[in-house]
């Protein structure tokens, strides 16, 4: 089988490669063999290739946090999954043609759910839903602020927030991105030194109790300045590839709470039924709320270098999907 891997970090287009590897086989009860059909290239994958994010398994050269596929074989004791079922994989290191997974790390999808949307369901919509659910008791009419609002997670936050009656302040880093963000789902602001003042003009001074930070660097300090005392700031990414800048006086005198969110950790702690409930809800809302990412292109796995290069381009119009078909 083919698998995509890297043995050293660096320029993603230079270090990623396709190799032949043995096809895995079911070894334990409760396992299934899944043929991977599609996977997206996520920012976290690119940051892993570059060395900013750690490998999930230091002993494995494979990477990949998201994939969808078809069950090819089921092991002893598997009762909820059948051969031919279309699924998403909840594990990691998924950029390989075949994956053996525990049945609890696989979620079945409706057979008519668009495979391209299925490929992008695991990470971005789930992250958005949990960011809104896990860190603050938000009620309809409450304000929250997020940066990287044009990203797949940012768009899902806006859609889910609007669906819940929340008011979302969406911050972007380039002027042209303001036009690409849906203003019907909240205010869109260009990041900058006076972000707090411009935010107050929009909110009329009403408090902002939750901030979602996918950029880090100086952007973290600007989000903190927007928030009310006692607010929670959740870091879930580092698009700037810089350490978050935090004024300690904001922690001491304003009681700003800094939290982190990593979907992999949440999935590991959640019960199988809780995971299934989450993804069942997201599948149900995917089409009405347009939750899954726009698709830029679908590239054959053998051309992974080209796929990674496209995913790195600022002008990419959505997710780059890679196909083993």
N, C-alpha and C positions, 0 to 999 in steps of 0.2 A: 504494500500500500504506500501511498505518498503521505509524507508529513512535512510540515513547514516548521523550521527551527532556526536558531541562531546559537553559535558557540561563543561569540564575543559581542560586546556592546559597541555601538558606534553609529555611523550613518545607517539608518534603517534599510535604505536601498542597497547598501553594500554588504550588510551582515546577514540579511534574511536569505534563506535558501530552501529549495524543495529537494528532499532526499527520499530514497526508498527505505522502508522500514518493515519489519515483520508485522503481519496483521494480527491484532490481539485476539485472544479467545476467552470465552467465559470460563472462569476458574472457581467461582463461588456461588452458592445459592443466592437468589435475589438479584442477580446481575442481568443486564441486557447488553446486547451488541447493537450499536447504532451506526448506520452509515451516514456520515456527515454530508449534507447537500450544499449548504451555504453558510458562510460566516461573514460578519462585517469586520472591518478594521476600525477599532476604537482608538481614541486618543491614549487610553491606558496601554494599549498594545504598542503604540509608537513610543511612548515614554519608557516602556520596558525594554524595547530594542535599543533605545538610546542610553539606558542605564540609569535613568532618573527614578524608575520604579523597580523594586526588587522582583526577581523571579518568584513565582509561586512555589516552585520546587527547585532548590539550588542544584540538585543532581540531574535535572532534566533539561535538555536543550529546547524543548517544545514550549510554545506560548499559545495564547489565545483565550479570551475570557467569555466568548459568546459563539454559539453555533446552533443550527437547527438541522434535523435529519430525520431518518426513517428507521424504525426498529427492524433489524434484520434477523435477530435471534433472541429468544428469551430463555433464561436459566430456570433451574428448579426453584419452585416457590414463588415465582412471579405470577401474580393473579390479575393485576390491574392494567397490564400492557400486553398488546398482541403484536405479532409480526405484521408489519405494514403500517403501524401507527406512526403518525407524524408527531414529532416531539421537539422540545427545546431541552438542551443540556444545561444543568445548573452548576457543573463543575468547572474546572479550569484546564489549561493546556489542551485546548480543543482544536487546534489547527492541524488536524490529521484526518485521513480519509475514513477511518473507523475508530470508534471509541467504545470501550467497555465501561459501563457505569452501573452503580447501584441503582435499583429501581426508585429509591427515594431521591436520587439526584436527576431524575428525568420527569418532565411534566408533559403529559399528552395534550395535544391541541385538537381543535375541531378539524376534520378532514378538508373543509372548504376554506380554512383560513389561509390567506395569501402567504406563500413561503417566504417571500421577500420581507414581509412584515414580521413573520415569525422569527426570521434571523435577527431582527433588531428588537425583540420584545424583552429579552431577559434583563438587560443592563439599564438602558436609559429610562424607559417608562417606570420600571420598578424602583430605580433610584429616586426619581421624581416623586413617586407616590409615597415612599418612605420618608423622604426629607420633609414632606408636608405633614406626615402623620406622627412621626416619632419624637419630635423635639419641642413642639409647642402646641398648646391647646387653642388652635385658631378657630375663630367663629366667623360666619359670614359678615363681610364688611371690614374685617381686619386687614391691615397692610403687612406685606412682607417685601423684602428686596432680594434680588438675585443678580449676580453678574454672569458673564458668558451666556447671556440670555438667548443668543442665536444658536447655541449648541443644541444637540438632540435632547439632552436633559433639560436645558433651559426652556425649550419649546414645550416639553411635556409638563414642566412645572407650571408654565403659563396656562396651558389647556386644563390641567387638573385643578389648578387654583381657581380659574374662572368658573369651572364646573361646580366648585364648592362655594362660590359666592365670595371668594377672597379678592382683595385688590393687590395686584402685583406690580411692583416697580422693577422693570427689566433694564439692566445696565449692559451696554455693549461697548466694545473697545475701538471700533472703527465707524466713521460716520455713515458709510454705505450700509452697514448692518442694521441701522435703525429702520431703514426702509424694508429690510427683509424680516423684521419681527412684527408679529400681528398686533397692531395697536388696540384692537377690540378686546384683547385679553389683558390689558393693563398699560400703564405708561412706559414709554421707552426713552431712556436717557443715555447720552454718551458719557462714558466715564471721564473724570477729570477732578482737579483739585477742589472745585466748588460743588461737588456732587451733593453734599449735605444741604447746602443752601437751596439748590434747585429741587431737591427732593421735598424739602419743607414747603416750597411754593406749590407743589402738586398736592401734597397731603393736607395742606392747610394747618400744618403743625400737629396733626394726629400722630400717635406713636406708631413706630415700626418695631415689632417685637421679635422678628425672625429674619436673619440674613443668611443666604446660601452662597458660599464662596467656592468657585471652581477655578479661580485664577491664582490666588495667593499673591506674594510680593506686596507691593504698595497698595494693591486693590483691597486687601484685607483691612487695612487701616481706614480706607475710605468707606467701606461698608460699616465698620464700627461707628464711624462718625455719624452715619445716617440713623443709627438705631437709638431707641430709648434706653434709659438706665435699666439694667436687669435683663436686657435682651439676650437672645442666644444667637451666636454666630457659628454656623456649621461649615467646616471645610471638608470638601469631598473631591477636590482636584487641585492640580497645580499647573494650569495651562501656561503660566509665565515661566515655569521651571525655576522659580525663585522661592526662597523661604518666606513664609507669611510675616508681614511686619505688624507688630502689635505694640501699642503704647501701654506699658504696665500700669500707668495711672488709670487707664480705662477699666482695667480689671479691679484695681484696688478701690477707686472712688466711684466708679459707675456700675460696678457689679456685672460687667459684661461676661457672659459665660461662653467659653470656647469649647466646641465639641467637634468630633470628627466622625465621618461616616464612610464605611467601606462595605459595599454590598456583599462581598464574599463573607465577611464576618457575620453579617446579619443572616445570610442563608445558612451558615454553619450552625447558628444558634436556634434558628426557627424549626418548629416541628414540620414534618412532611405535609400535614394537613394545612398548616398556616401558609406554607409555600404555595400549595395548590390553590388555596383561596385567593392569594394575591394575584397569581397569574391568570386565574379564571376571570377575575374582575378586570384585569388589564386587557385580556383578549376581548372581553365584552365591550370595553370602552374604546378600543383601538381605532375602530372605524368612525364612530360618532364624533370622537374628539381629535381624530387624526394624530394619535399619540406616537406612532412609530416614525422614525426618521425618514426624511426624503432620501431617495436612492439616486446617487450620482451615476453609478455604472456597475456592471457585473463583469468581473475579470476572471478568466480561467486560472486555476490554482498554479498551473505551470508557469504563469506569468506573474508570480507573486511580487517580483521586483517592481514591475510596472504598476501593480495595484497599490503597493506601499507608496510609491512616488506620487501617485494621484491623490492618495489620502493625505499626504503631506502638503499638497498645494492649497494655498489660501483660497483659491477660486473654486474649489470642489463644491459642487451643488448638492451636498448631502453625503450619505454614507457610500463608501466603496464596498461592494460585496464581492466575495471570492467564492467561486464554484468549483467543486470537485467533479461535477458532471462532465 
